[in-house]
Amino acid sequence: MKQTIITLLLVAVCLTACRVPDDIIPSTQTSVGGGDAGDIAGFYLLNEGNMGSNKCTLDYYDYQSGIYIKNIFAERNPGVVQELGDVGNDLAIYGSKLWAVVNCSNLVEVMDAATARHIGQISIPNCRYITFKDGYAYVSSYAGPVETDPNYRLGYVARIDTTTLQVKDTCVVGYQPEEMVIVGDKLYVANSGGYRVPDYDHTVSVIDLNSFKELTKIDVAPNLHRMELDAYGNLWVSSRGDYYDIQPMVFIINTEADCVIDQMDLLACSDMTLCGDSLYVYSNAWNNFTQSSDISYAIVDVKERRIVTRHFITDGTEEWFQNPYGIAVNPNTHEIFVTDARDYITPGKVYCYSPEGRLKWSANTGDIPSRIVFTHTPLR
C-alpha cells in the first residue's frame, strides 16, 4: 500500500460501505499469450482495492495456456464472507499455502497455493508484510487503527505457526513497521513511523529469531519501507524521506556489522525486486513542493553498486502508465512485470516486458494491482 497517509485517511472516510453479494465481480479470462518459463507455472497478482471499498481481489496468469484470469478468489470461495477483504498489502507462497496480508481487514488470508481455495484466517491488527523461516510466518503490524497520531503506539512482528495458523509470539519493534528480511537467525524490520508524521521513525529493528527479542535498532533515515537482500550479505532499504526537505534514498546495510555502509540516489524507490545481481526499481514519488511525481524505471548492479540504467522500459510504452504500482521479475525468463494503478479507483493493468524492456503483452487487472508472486504449481 503505497498511497500517502493523508490520501488513505480521506478515502477511508469517504468509502466506508461494505460489499454485498450483488457487488461481487465475476472472474474473467483473457488470452495474452504464453511461453516456456521452466519450472514456473504462472503467477498470482494481488489487487489492493481502494481503502474502504472492500475490493481486494486475486488474479492468476498461466504460462502454459497464456490465459490471464481476473478475480479467481471470489469464484473459488463463494462462501467466504466479504471475499478477500479491504486493502490487500502483501502476497507470498510458503510450502503448499498462499498467504495474503489484508491490511484494513486486519487479517492474513491463507489459501491452497494450487487452487486458491480458502484454508483459514489469522487476525492481526493493521497487518502489513510477511516473510517465512523454519515453519513460521512473520507478519509486521502497526498494532492499531488507521489514523495519524503523534503518540501512536509502537508496532510489532507476529510469529505464526504455518501448520496450525496460530500466533505463537510477538516482538515489539519501531513505529509502523513495514517490509522485513531474514538473514540467518536475524529478522530485519523497516520502521516507517508514517502515522506519526512529521516525526517519522528512522530505524531498522534487528530481531534475534532464537529468543524472538529485539537485539538493536540501526539508525538509517526517515520513513523506511522496502527491503531486499543481495548475495553479498547487504540489505538494500528504501527511505521515502518526508516529501518536503528530506529526499528519498536507498541505503545499504551490512548485515554482519549491522550498520549503514552506503547509499544510492534512485530518485525515489516505490518498489524494488532483486534478480541475480540486478535490482529492478521503479520510482513514483510525490513531492509536496512541486505537486508532481518523479517517475523512473532503474536497474542497479548490486555487486558494483552502480546504476545501470534509469530506463529499463526501452520501447516508449512507459508513457502509457498513469501510476506504476508494482514490480516483479521472473527469475527463469527475466521477464519484467510492472503494474499500473491508473486512477486508483478503476481497474488497473499489468504489463509484461522482455528482458530487453520491450512490451510482450498486457492485461486488465483488479483495482490497484500490487504484489506478484510466482508459483511452481499450476492452478487446478
N, C-alpha and C positions, 0 to 999 in steps of 0.2 A: 504494500500500500504506500504509494509514493506521492499522493496528494499532500499539500501543505496542511498543517493542523487547522489553520483558520478555515480553509475551504471545507475540510472534513466536518468541522463543527457546524458550519452553516448548512451543509447538506443534511446533516443528522437532524437538525431542527425542522427542515422543510419536508423531509421524506421519512415519515415515521410509520407509515402504514405497512402491515404485513401482507404477504401474498395469500390469496385464496385460491382454491382449485381452478377457477376459471382463468387465472393468470398463468398457469403452468405453460411453459413454452415447449412445444413438441420437439423431438430430435429431428434433425435433417441431415441428409448425406449429400456430399459434393465430390465429384471426381476431379482430382487435381493432378493426378499422375503419380506413379510410384517409382520404385527403383530398388537396387540391391544395397542394403545397409548392413550387411554381415549379420551378426547376431542380434542386432537391434531391430525389434519388430515394429516399433512405432513410438509414439509419444502421447502423453496426456497433457492437456493445457487447462489450467485453472483460470477462470474468469472471475475477477473480483466482484463485479456488480457494484453499483454506486451505493454508498452508505445509506442505510435506511430503506433500501428498495427490496432487500431480501432476494437478490437475483444472482447470487454466486452460482456458477454453473461449471460443468466439466465437459471438455471436448476430447476427441481422440482422433489421431491420424494413424492410418495403417500403411506401412511401406509397400507391402506386397500387392495390395489391391489399388493403392493410390487414392483411397477414399478418406475424406475428412468428415467426421461425424460431430455435429453440434449437440450439446446438451444430453449426453448419454445418461447422466446420473438420474434425472427425473424419470426417464423411460425405464430404467432397470430397477428403480426403487420407488414404485408408485405409493408404497405405504409409509414412506418416511415423511413425517410432517415438516413443512417448511423447506423441504428438499435440503440442499447443502447449507442454506442459511444466508447470513448477512456479512459480506466482505471476506472473500477468500484471500488469505495473505501468503500462504506457503503451501508447497506440494512436494512430496518425496515418496520414494519406494524403499522399503526395507523388508527383506525377506519376501514373503508372498503377499504383503499388505501394502496398500496405497494409503498415504496419510495426507489429509487436507487440514490445514490450520485455518479456521474460520473465525476471524478476529472479533467482530462485533456480536457474533452469536455466542462467543465465549466457549468455544468447543473445538476439539480435534475430531474430525470425522475419519473413521478407519474403514477402509473398503478392501475387498479382494482385488488384488492387482491384475488378475486375469479376467475379471468380469465386471469390475466397478460396482459390485453389489455391496450394500451396507453390512458391516460386521458389528460395529459398535461406535460409541462416542465417549469422549473424555472431557469433562467440564474443567476448563481453565480460564479464568477471567482475562479478557483483553489479550488473548494469546497472539504471538507474532510469528516466530520461526521455529524450525525443528531440525534436529540432527540426531545421529544414532551412533551407538557403540555397544558391543558385547551384550546384546539383548535388551538394551534400554534406549528409549527415546528421550531426548532433552528438548523441552519447549520453553522459549522465553515468554515472559508475561509482564505486562505493565502493572498487573495486580490491582487494577481499579477501573473505574468507568472512563469513557471518552470525555475528557474535559481538561481545559487549561487551568492550572492551579500552581502558583509559585511554591506551595507547600505540599505538592503531590508526593505520595509515598514512594519508597524505593521499590524497584521491580524484583523479580526473582526468576529462577530457572527451575522448572519442574522435571523430576526424573520419573519416567513411566516404564513399567514392565511391559514389554511389547507382546507378551503372551497373554497376560491377564488383563491388560489395559487399565491397570490400577496405578495411581500416583503413589510412588513409594517414598519420595522425599522432595524437599525444596531447598534451594540455596538463594539467599538474598544477595543481589548484585547492585548495580548502579540504577540510575533513573531511566525508565522507559527503555529496557534492553531490546536490541534488535537481533541481527544475524549472529550466528555462533559457528565456531570451527573447533574441531577436536584435533589435538596434536599429542600423540602418545597418551599419557594419563592426565592431560590438562585440557580443560574446556575454556576457550576464549569467547568473551561476550562483548559485543559492541554496545555501549550505553549511549543513548541519544539525549535524554532529558528534554525531549520535544514538547512535553506538556508543561514544562517549567519556563518556557520562553519568556524573556530572553536569557534566562540563567540556564543555558544548556549544560548537560553533562559533557565531559571531555575525556572519559576514561574507557579503557578496556579492562573488564574484570577477568581474572585468571582463577579458575576453579580447579582444585585437585579432585579428580574423579574418584579416588580411593576413599577419601574422607568426606567428599562432597561438601567441602568448605572453600570459601574464597581465600586464596593464598595472598593475592595482591591486586592492586589496580595499576595499570600503566597509563600515564598521562599522555594523551595524544593530541586531540583537537576537539572543538565543539561539534555536537550533533552527529555522532558516528552512526553508520548504518550498515554498509555492505562489508563482506569478508570473503577472501579467497586465499587458500594455502598453496604455495608453489612447491616445486620438487626440491627446493634448497633450504627448506625449513623456515621460510619467510612468509609472514602473514601480511596480505595487502588489505588495508582497511580504508574505507571511504569516509570522509567528513563532508557534511553538507554545508559547513560554515553557518553564518547567521542570516544569510540572504541580504545583508547590508554591507558591513565593513569587512568581515572575515570571509575570504573567498573559499569555495570548496576545494578540496585537495585529496589526494590519495597518499596514505602513509604506509611505510614498510616496517614491520616489527620483526626482529629476530627472536624466534621462539626459544632459543637456548638462553639468551641473556634477558629476555622479556623487556626489551627496550626498543624505541624507535631508532632506526638506522638510516632512513632516507625518506624522501617524499617526492611526488611527481605531480606536476600541474596538468591535469587532464580536462581542463575547463570546468568540469564537474563530473561526478560519477553517479549516475542514477542507478545503474545496474552493471554488473560485470560477471563474466564467466571465463573459466580457465580451460584451455585445451592444449595439452603439451606445455610448451614454454610461451604460448601466446595467450595474453589476457585480452579478451574482447570487451570493450567498454562502450556503452552508449551514454551520452550526456544530454540531459534535458532539464537544465537548472533555471529556476525562476529567479530574477533579480528585481527586488522591490524598487530600486532606484530607477532602472531603465524600463520597468514594466514590460519586460520581454524575457524570452528564454534563449539561452545559448545551447545549440544542439550540435553534436558531433558524434562520429562513429569511429572509434580508435582501436588500434591493435598495439599492444605493448609487449615487447620482448622482456620477459621477467628475469631471464638469466643475465642479460646485459643491462637491464633497467633503462631501456630507451623506447621512445615512441616510434613504431614502425610506420604507421600512417594514422591520420585523423579522418580517413575517408575509406573505410573498408567496403562500403557500397560504391561500386565503380560505374554503374550504368545510368546514373542520374535519377533513379526511382526514389531516392530519399526525399525528393521533392513532393512525393505523394503523401508523406507522413504528416499527420497533424500533431500527434503526441506519442512518440516512441515510448514503450512502457515495459518491455520485457525482452530478454535476450537469452539464447541458448545455442550451443554448437554441438552437432553430432560428432562424438569422438571417433567414429569409424569413417564417415564420409567427409567430415569437416564442413558440412553444410551449415550455414549460419541462419538462424531463425530470429526474426525481430518482430515484435508485436506493436500494434498501433491502437491506442485507446481512443483515438479520434476526439470526439467532444465529451467523453466520459459518461454520456447518458444513453447513447445508442450503440448498437453492435460494433465491435472493433474488427481488426483484421490481423492475420498472421502472414508474414512473408518469408519464403524460403529462398535463400541465395546460395549460389555455388561458392566454393572456397575462393574463387576469384572475384566474388562480390557482384555477380550478375543474377538477376531475378530468374528463378525457375518456376515458381508458382505462388499463388496467394489464395487465401480463403477467408470468408467471413466467420467471425467468432461470436462469442457472447459479449456482454458488456465489460469493458476494461480487461482485456486479456493480459495475463501477467506471467505466471510461472509455468515452465515447461519441464517435464521430467520424462526421460527416455526409458522405455521398457523393453526387456528381452523376451517377454511373454506376449504372444498375440492375444488380442481381445477375443474372448469367446462369447 
